[in-house]
Amino acid sequence: MNRSASLPISPLLRVSEVARLLNVHPSTVIRLADRGILLGIQILGGRHRALRFRPEAVEKFISDRETTTRAELDRSTLSKRAWGEPRSRRG
């Protein structure tokens, strides 16, 4: 019986693909992986270090980032309004 045939295999994403999805430079993706913020998989490669990412890990990073950003915006907006500071105008 072949067990690996029943396991779903998702393709791994390259650094450049993740950078395109996140709209950041590839070095930013590598830095996020080095800091443990974005979970990556180091695979054996030729001369260069090869990082790959599971699509699920990238999706989780995106959803976590959106939640954190919204929470930070809400806190800063609430604190400014509590102190009576006017809203900044863009123009």
C-alpha positions in Angstrom: 0.0 0.0 0.0 1.4 3.4 -1.0 0.7 5.8 1.9 2.1 8.9 0.1 -0.6 8.7 -2.6 -3.3 9.5 -0.2 -1.7 12.6 1.3 -2.5 15.9 -0.3 0.6 17.6 -1.5 0.5 21.4 -1.9 3.2 23.1 -4.0 5.8 25.1 -2.2 6.2 28.8 -3.1 9.5 30.4 -3.9 10.7 33.6 -2.2 10.0 35.6 -5.3 6.4 34.3 -5.5 5.8 35.1 -1.8 7.3 38.6 -2.3 4.9 39.2 -5.2 1.9 38.1 -3.1 2.9 40.3 -0.2 4.0 43.2 -2.5 7.4 43.4 -0.8 11.0 42.9 -1.9 12.4 39.3 -1.8 14.9 40.3 0.9 12.0 41.3 3.1 10.5 37.8 2.8 13.9 36.3 3.7 14.2 38.6 6.7 10.7 37.7 7.9 11.6 34.0 7.6 14.9 34.5 9.5 13.0 36.2 12.3 10.5 33.5 12.5 7.6 35.8 11.6 6.9 33.9 8.3 7.4 30.2 8.5 9.6 28.9 5.7 11.3 25.6 4.9 14.9 25.5 4.1 15.7 23.0 1.4 18.9 21.6 0.1 20.0 23.6 -2.9 23.0 24.2 -5.0 25.3 27.1 -4.0 22.5 29.2 -2.6 20.2 28.8 0.4 16.8 27.8 -0.9 13.7 28.8 1.1 10.2 27.6 0.2 6.9 28.4 1.8 3.7 26.5 2.2 0.7 28.5 0.8 -1.1 28.0 4.1 1.7 29.7 6.0 1.6 32.7 3.7 -2.2 32.9 4.0 -1.9 32.8 7.8 0.7 35.5 7.7 -1.5 37.7 5.6 -4.6 37.3 7.8 -2.5 37.9 11.0 -1.0 41.0 9.5 -4.4 42.4 8.5 -5.8 41.7 12.0 -2.8 43.3 13.7 -2.9 46.4 11.4 -6.6 47.0 12.0 -6.2 46.6 15.8 -3.2 49.1 15.8 -5.2 51.6 13.7 -8.2 51.3 16.0 -6.1 51.9 19.1 -4.3 54.9 17.6 -7.5 56.5 16.3 -9.2 56.0 19.6 -6.4 57.5 21.6 -6.2 60.6 19.4 -10.0 61.2 19.6 -10.0 60.6 23.4 -7.4 63.5 23.8 -9.4 65.8 21.5 -6.8 65.8 18.7 -8.2 66.7 15.3 -8.2 64.1 12.6 -5.4 64.6 10.1 -6.5 65.8 6.7 -5.0 64.3 3.5 -4.8 66.6 0.6 
